[in-house]
Amino acid sequence: MGGRNNNNVINRKDYILLKDFRMEIEVENEKDLSLSFWVYLIDSSTTTFPATIIKQVYPDITSCAPFLVLNEKIITLFPLLHAHKETTNCSNSTSMEIKCPLENWIHVGFEVLTDIFRLHINGEIVSEQPQSSSLDKNWNSNGLRKIALVGSCADDGLQGYVYHAEVLPLSLSIKDHYVKDPPLWLSIDLSSTSEIDEDNDGIWNIVGGKASCRRVFSLDVVLLNAMSQAINKELEIVASLVYADSGLPVEKTSDDEDPLLTSCDGIDFSNYDRPGKLLHGRASLKLKISQLSSKCDNKLFRIKLKIPKFSGYHFLEAFSHPIRCISRSRNPRTSLSWKRPTSVAEPFNKSQSFGLYNGSIELQHNSIHEIRPSPSSKRIKLGQEKTSTMEKPDVECYSDAWTTNQVENAPRIPLDRGAEIVEEADNSPSVSDSIKERLSDFNITSSSSYSISDVTIFKYCLGGLTDRALLLKEVATSASEEELFRLANEVSLYSGCSHHRRQIVIAKRLIEEGTKVWNSISQNNRLIHWENVIFEIEEQFMRITCSSTRSLTAKDFELLRRIAGCREYMAQENFEKIWRWLYPVAFTLASDSINTIWNSTSPKWIEGLITKEEAELSLQGPRGLQEPGTFVLRFPTSRSWPHPDAGSLIVTYVGSDYTVHHRLLSLDYIYSCEEREMNLKSLEHMLLAEPELSRLGRIVRQSQLT
């Protein structure tokens, strides 16, 4: 199973269906008892609550008593041995309750000591009760009693699995059992998706249909253990398209073509003919959808991923967000257009400007076409109506700029800002100085030998996020920063998107510093307690942002832990998820203009690291949405390095149509002005000059992320 071996075998016997679970134990009077197990509960509409998960059965009593009970998302644990009399009435017994997320592995530990009994969840004590209130001291005059813990029957409507249940020896603590050999589960890495447009309601819009129209999109599926650590097993993964409401397979098209296809070297295959392969616990899938939602009564789809050898194991299946498959010719809603920077083929076009570009707001009436690799300059210029509803363009990078009336003849340089991250906070040059030095050095040395091949450039342009991350890790170990600058330039040229530059430029620093920080934290240990990690992360964040007055809050760290996907303990994989998200954010905050609003306390322009849902919640008033023009700033939690938009700022605001909109700012103009030491209006001034924005909102942080 997971950590017991390094081969590709998953031991089915370790995973017991709840209906088949039976564990017999012997309890001796005045002896401590410690038992633990993992449980996975399937969310089912047929379950009636409260539902018994596991019950206690005694050989000398005809009836049984509950041990573990689920009441919607609350789990209640009843003490062992309280049912020594022939009754199942537990209303007067001492019990312990705790929230229990469905469709997740949860580790349950139970201790019976001399005077107390304890409930452990995921290795931590969550409740403690005196046992004298629930036990009859005369229950075991013989000193020994047998008890059977039995899983609920399928007829009860509750389904699930039990894993690794055992009575623990004195030498093994419940926390040791928790980290020893966690169970497995399959998951989609949402940070790795590309060519997918997500609506405010979480629905994915994917361009599909006819062969000439459908577009390749990519996503990564990962095999993890319950502690969110990648598991090194090489297994096949099969994807299929199912209806979101029923889970039934989507029918073939009228041309008898499978609804979901795998794209390989420009050729489309059935997913069953070309299954994906997990390598080091991860598979990158490039897919196309041939069936349109409009051809299926406008129903939503989902992508279902499973390991064929273990079909039917619910926790080894993963489902995407609901999907609406649209054709490229679909007429979108009237939407706000964001002008793209010119191609790197025209780097000194002075009519171009930043994310707050010169000129009036331009609006589009047709979907933005795919930007194809071309050395020529392209700008998207469409209609002029003042409407605020937006449908995102069908391109991977959404860092298109918001226009402004306040910036005129703003110059632009070909390279995005690539700040030199200081090694020591006390004696290193400033961020702006480092930028100028690196740009100056690059101009001098860029004509020297260049070791990065054209194959590498095109692999980066054509690859998914995981491919790009692996490629940059390989290149950055030997390439100089000047070579990375040139690689960034050429990738921008051939991909048609200038926003790749920033992620390539910071690659060497991000990888080297991340490795150094992890080695310092871990001290060669595989698992590190979360509390021992947060201090180092905070110190590095403040160093990179050059901020001595503002640090990360407890709520910020809650979000970072969600991004890491860890619980009490962190592995290197979890740290890398944090680092790939936080480093670009800190890099953005190091800019003088952005740093100013980050450190501003009255008003607080950037409240903290918040989710999209928290931003939307903050724009709600007592009677609905606040007045149009109210906005807040945030960083996109789904964009991690090397995604082109990692570290960018998003404006979430109430539009004139009284709906919430999300606009991702391109900061090229600000970076350009800082590098050239030009006078620059404050970002606050430029934001408030936008017709759609008039009032800074206030973030309402949730007491607990859900």
N, C-alpha and C positions, 0 to 999 in steps of 0.2 A: 504494500500500500504506500501512499504518498511518500513518507520519509523512510520506509523500511528497506527499500532497495532502489537501485538506480536503473533498473531495466524498464521495459515498457509495459510491464504487467500491472494492472490494477486488480487487486484481489477482491473479487465480488463478495466473498464470504465475510469480509469486514463490514459490508453494508447490509444491514438487516432491515427488511420491510417492517414497519411498525406493527402490522398485524401478525408478523411471525416472531416478534421479539419476546423472549422469555429468559429471565435471569434469576437463578435461584441462589440465595445467600443464606448463611447461617450467622445468627447474631447471638453473642454470648453476653450474659449479664455482667455489667460493670466493665465491659471491654469497649474501647473506642472503635467506631466504625467509620470508614471513609470509602465512599464510592463515587464514581463519576462516569459520564458518558457524553457523547455528542448526539444531538437530535436535530433533524431537519423536517420541518412541517410544510406541507404543500398547501398553498392558498386555494381553497375550493369553495365554490358557491353552494355546494350541497352540504357543507358542514353546519350543523346546528350547535349553538353555544348555550351553556358551557359544554365542552367536550373533554372527556378523559383521554389523556395521552397515554399514560401508564397507570395501571392500578396495582394494588397490593392484594395478593392472594395468600391465604394461610391454610395449611392442610387440615386444621382442626376447626375451621369456621366455614360454614356453607356459603356465606355471602363474601363480598370483597369490598375494598375501600379504595378511594382514589389516592394516588401518589403524586401525579403531575396532571394538572388540569389547565386547559386553554379556554379563556373567555375572550373571544375576539383576539386582541393582540396583547392580552395580559396573561401571564403564566403564573399559576399558583402551585406551590409545592407544599404538600401535607407531610408531617413528620411520619417516619416509619413507626410501626408498632402501636399506633394509637387505636387501631381497630381490633383490640384483643377480645372485645366482646362482639356478640353477633349483632352488629349494627353497621349500617353504612351512613349513618347521620354524622356528617363532619362539621355541622354548623357551629358546634361549640369547641372544635379543636383549634389549636394554634396553627396558623398557616402563614406562608410568606408569598407575597406577590411581586412580580417584576414584569416590565415590558418585554415582549418577545416578538421580534420581527419575523414574519413568515418568509418562506423562500430563502432562508439563510441558515447556515449551520450555527448552532448555539451550544456552548459547552456548559453542562450542568454538573455541579459537584455538590455532594451532600455529606456533612460530617455529623456524627452523633458522638458527643463527648460526655464526660461525667455529668455536667450540669447544664449544658447547652447543646443546641444543634444549629448548624450554620448552612446557609445556602451560598454557593459560589456560582457566579455566572462569568464565563470566559476568563477564568483564572482569578477573579477578584471576589472577595467576600462582599455580598450585597445585602445580607440580612442575617440577623442572629437572634435566637429566641431561647429563653430558658425551657428546658425540656420537662421540667417537673410539672408544668401546667398541662401537659398533654399525655403523660405516661402514667400508667398504673404500676406502682412499684411492685405489685405482686404478680405481674403478668407472666414471669418466667421463673416459677419456683424451681424448675428443673435446671435453670442456668443456661439453657440453649434453646434456640427456636429457629425454625426454618421459615423463610419468607420467599415468595416468588413475586418478582416484578414482571408484569405481563403487559404488552402493548395492546392498544385498542383494536377492535375488529374493524374490518373494512366497512361493515354494515353501519358502523357508528358515524360514517361520513368523514372521518378524519384520516388522512393518509400522510405518510412520512417515512423517515428512515432513522434508525439508531446505529451509531457507529462507536466501536471501541468501548463498550461498557464493561467495567470491571470493578471489583472490590480492591482497593489499593492497599499494598503492604505499608507498614509503618515507615519504610525507607523512601516512599514516593509520595510527595505532596500532591494536592489537587492541581496546583499551578504547574508542577512538573508534568503531570498527565496532560494538561492543556497544551503545552508547547511540544510535547514529545513526538506526536505523530498525528497532526491534524488531518481531517478528511479533505477530499478534493471537491472542486466545483469549477464549472466552465463559465466564462464571463466575456463580454465584449468590452474592449478598451475604447471607451468613447472619445478619448483624447486623440486617437489615431485615425479617426474617420476623415475622409476627404471627398470632395465633389458631392457633399450632402448639405442641403439647405434646411435648417431647422426652424420651424415656426415658433411663435411665442407659446403655443400650446404643446410644444414638444413633438409635434408631428414632423417627420422627415419628408421633404419634397425631393424626389429623385427623377431625373429626366430619363425616360425609357420609351418603349414602344417599338417602332420599326427599326430595322438594323441601321438605317441611315441617320436616325435621330438619337437613339439611346446612347447614353454616356456611361463610361466606366466610372464606378465609384469604388472606394476601398474601405475596408475596416479590418481591424485586428481582433482575433479571438485568442484568449489566454487561458491556460490551465493553471489554476491557482490552488493553494491549500486554503483552509479556513482563516489563516492569518494573512491572506493576500500575498503570499510569496509564490513566485513562479516555480513550477515543477518541471524538471527536465525529463520529459517523456516524449518520445517520437510516435505520434499516433495520427491517424487520418481524421479529418474534419469534413463533414458534408453539410452544405447549406441548402436550404429549401425555402420556398416562398409560401406562406400560409396566410389565411385571413386573420386579421387582428381580433375579431370578435369571437370566432369559433375555433380557431386553431386548425381548421381543415385546409388541405393543400389547395393552392390556387390552380385553376385549370390551365391546360395548355392554350396557346393562342389559336386563332382560326387557321394559321399556317402550320399547326401541329408542332409548334416550337415550345420547348420548356419555358416556363415563366421566368426562371432565374438561371442565368448563364455565368460561366466562369470565362474570363478573358485571359488568354495566354498567347503572347507574341502576336497580337492582333487578330487572333482567331477565337471564336466563341464556341465553348463546349458545354455540354450538360454537366451540372455539378457532380452527378454520380459517375460520369466518365473521367472527370478530372478533380477528384477531391483535394482539399487543401491538406497540408501536412504540418503538424506541430513540430517545431524545432526549438529546443530549449524552452518548451512550454508556450510558444507563441506561433500563430499562423497568420500571415497577411494575405487577405483574400481580395482579389480584384473581380468585381461582379458587374453584371448588367441585368436589367429587368426588361423583359420583352412584353409583358402584359400590363396594359394601362388600367388604372382605377376606373376610368370612364367606361371601359368595356366590361366592368364587373359591378355594375350598379353603384359606382362611386364608393365602393367599399375600401377600407384601409387594409394594408398588408402588414406583415412582419416577416423578417428573415429569421428562420429557425436554424440554429447550429447545433450539431450533435456529433458524438463520436460513434460511428456505426457499430463498433464492437461492443458498445455498452448502451445500446438503444434501450430506452425505457427508464433509464436512471434519470430522474428529474433534475438532479443537481448537476448532471453532466450534459445538460441542454442549456442553451442561451438564446434569448430572444431580443431582437432589436426594438427600438422605438416603433410606434405605428408609422407606416409609410404610405404616402400618397404618390403614386407614380403618374407623372404628367408628361405630355409630349412637348417638344421644344417649341412647337407652333402655338401652344396654348396662350391665349391672350391674358396677360396678368392684369392685376389691378393697376390703376394709375399709380406710379411710384416715384419717389424721389431719386434722382440720379446722382451718382457720385463720380466726379471726374477722375480718371486715372492719370498718374504721372506719365509723361512721355517716355518712350523706350530709351534705354541707355544708348541707343544709336545717336540720340540728340541730347547729350548730357547738359548742355549749357543754354537750353532754350529758356530765356528769361521771362517769357510770358507765363511759364508754369510756376506754381507755388505749392504750398503745403496742403495739409489736411484741411485747413481752413483756406481754401483757394480764393484767388481773386475772381471777380465776376459775380453774376447773380446766380441764384439757385436754379438749377436746370432739372426738369422733370421728364421722365420717360414714359412712353406709352407702349413700348414693346420690350420684350425680354432682352436682356443683354446677351449678345451672342458670345459663344466661347472664344476666348482670346487665344489665337493660335501662335506658336512660336514663329516670330518674324522679326527681322531687324528693323522694320519700318515702324515709324511712330503711329500710334493709334489713340484717338480720343473718342469717347462716347458722348455725342451731343444730340439731345433729343428736345422734346417740347418745352413749354414755358409755363404751364399751369401751376398754380400754387396749391398742391395737394400733399398731404403728409403720410398717407398710407403707403407702406413700402413692402415689396416682395423682393427678397434678396436675389442678386444675380446668380446664375448657375455657374459660378466659378469657384475654385478652391479658396482663393484669397479674397476676403471681403474688406480689406483695408483701403477701400476707395475713399476719396476725400470728401469731406463736407465743405461746401463752398461758403464764402463770406463776402460781404460787401466792403470789408474794412481793410483788405490787404491789396495793395496795388503794386504792379511791377516787382513782385517778390522774386528774387533770384532763387535758383535751385541748382544744387550740385549733383553729380551723378551717383554719389555714394550716400546711403543712409548713414546716420550717425553711428559710429562704432567706437564706443568709449573704452578707454584703457582702464580696466578695473584695478584699483590700487592694491598693492600687496599688503601694505601696512597703513592703517588709518592716520597715524600721527606724522609720518614724514614723507608720504608719497605726494607726487604732484596732483594738482586738482584734475577733476574729470575733464573740464574744458581744455586745459593745457594738454592733457594726454591725447585728446581728439586731434588737436592741431599738429602735435608732434607725429602722430601716426599717419595722418593724411600727408604731411610734408615728406615723411620718409617714403611713403608709398609712391609719391610722384617721382622721387629720385630713383628708386630701385625697381620699379615695376617693369622696366625693360630688361632686367637680368633674366637668367635662366628660369624657366617655368616648368615644374615637374608634373603638374596635374594634367592628365590626358583628356582628350575630347570624349573618350568613352565614359570617364568619370562624370564629366559635365552632363552628358545626355542621360546617364543613369540617374543622376540627381533630378533632372527635369521630369523624367518619366516615372520615377519611383513614388511609392507611398511614403507616409511620414516615418514608418519604421525603417524602410529602406534608406531614407535620407539620413536618419539618425545614425544608423550603423555605418553608412558611408562617411559621414562627417567625423565620426569617432576614429575611423581608420585613417582618413586623410589628415586630420588635425594633429595626429601624433608625430608626423614628420614634416608637414608643410609649415612654412613660415607665415606670419600674419599677413605679409604682403601678398603671398600666394593665395591666401584665403580671400583677400580683397579682390584679387583678379578673378578668382573662381566665382565670387558673389556677383561680380559685374557680368560675367559671361552667362551664368545661370539666369540672371535677370533678362539678358538679351534674348536667349533662346526660349525661355519659358513665357516671355511676354509679360512678366510680373516683376516689378522692381522690389516688391516687399520680401522676396527671398533673401536679399542682401544682408539685412540686419541679422538674421539667424545664422548665416554663414560666417559673418564677421566676428560674432561673439563665440563661435564654436570652440575655439582653442582654449579661451579663458574659462568658459563654462565647464568643459570637460576636465581640464587640469585642476581647477579650483574645487570642483565637485569631488574629484577623486581624493584630493588632499583633505578636504573636510571630512569625508566618510572615513578615511583611514584614521584621522585624529579622533573621531567619535567612537569608532568600533573597537579599536585596539585589538584587531584580529578576532573579535567575537562575531558570530553569525547573527545573533539577535541582540538588539539594544532596547532597553526600556525607554518608552516615549518621553518620560520626564527627564531623562538624561540627554535627550536630543534637542529639546526646544531651546535650551540656553545657547548652544552652539549655532543653531539656525538663526536665532535672533541676533547674535553677535555678527554673523556674516551678513545678514540683511542690512544692519545699520552701517556696516563697513562699506558695502557696495553702494548704498544710497547716499553715503557721506552725510548721514543724519545723526546728530548727537542728541536731538531733543525728542524724537518720536520713535518708539519701538513698536513691536507687534503686541497685540492684546490677546487675552485668552480666547476671544471669539475668532480672532484671526487664526490662531492655532487650531481651533476646531475645524475651520475650513481646510487648513493645510492637512490635517489628519484625514479628512474626507478625500482629499486629492490623493494622498498617499495610499489610501485603502488599507490602513493598518489599525490595530486596536491598541493594546497595551505595549506590544513589542513591535519594533521596526526592523526589517531586513534591508539589505542594500537596495533591493528592487523598490521598496517603498520610499527610501530616501531619494533615489533617482527620480521618482515621479514628482516629489516635492521640488527638487532642485531644478528640474527641467521646466517647471511652471514658475517658481519663485525667482529664479535668476533673471529671466527676461523682464519680469515685473520690477525687480530692484534696479535693473539696468535702465529702464525707462525713468524711474524715480530719481536717478542720479542726474538727469538733465536739470539744469538750473531752473528752467521755467516750470517743469513738472514738480521739482523738489520744493519750489516755493508754495505751490498749492497743497502739497502733501503735508508740509509743516504748518500750514495755516490752521489756526484753532478757532478763529472767530472772523468769518464763518469757517466751518470745517468742510472744505471742498471735496476731499476724499475721506469718507468716514472710516474706511478700513477695507479689509479684504472680504467682500460680500458676494453672495450668489445672485444669480439673475432673479430668483424668486424673492429674495430680500429686497432687491432694488424695486421690483414691481410692487411689493407690499408697502414700501415707504411712500409710494405715490398714491396710496389709497387714503381718502378722507372719511369722515363720519358717514357721508351719504354717497359714497362712490369715489371715483377718481378726483384728484385735486384739479385745480384750474389748469387749462392748457398752458404750456410753456414751462411747467415745473419739471425739473430734471435732477438727476444724480449721476455721479461718475463712478465707474467700477472697472475692474479688469475681468476679461472673459475667463471663467474657470475651466472651460473646455478647450482652451488653446495653450498647448505646451510646446516648448522647443522640440523640433525645428519648424513648427507650423508658422507660416508667414505672419500671422497675427498674434503670436505669443508676445505678451507684455504690452499689448496695445490698450488704449483706453476706450471704453464704450460710454456713450451718453445714453442713458435710459430716461425717456421723457414722455410727458402727456402731450399728444398731438392735438391739433385743432379739431380733429374728429373724435376727441375724447376716447382714444385708445392709446395703449402704451406702445412706444416704438423704441427700437434699439439701434443706435448708429455707432459704427466703429470708426474712430478718428485715425487718420494718418497724420503722423507728426513730422513728416519730412521737412516742412517749411521751418518749423521751430528749430530742428536740428541744424538745418542749413544756416539759419541766421546765427545760431550760437557758434558754429564753426567759423563763420566769417566775421564774428564780432560786430554784427549789425544791430542797430537799435530795433527792438522788438516790443510790440505791445504785449501786455500780459495775456496769458491764456484765459484768465477769468474775463478780461475785457473782450477778447475775441469770441468767447462762448456766448456771453450776454448780448453781443452784437448780432447773433444769429436770429432771424425772424421767428424761428420755432422755439427759441429758448428765452425765457424772461425771468425765471425765479429758481434759485437753488433750493432743492428739497432737502429734507432731513432723513437720514437713514434710521429705520427702526430695526435694531438687531433682534433676531429671535432669541429667546432664552435658551433654546436648544435646537440645533439643526436636525431636521428630519429627513 
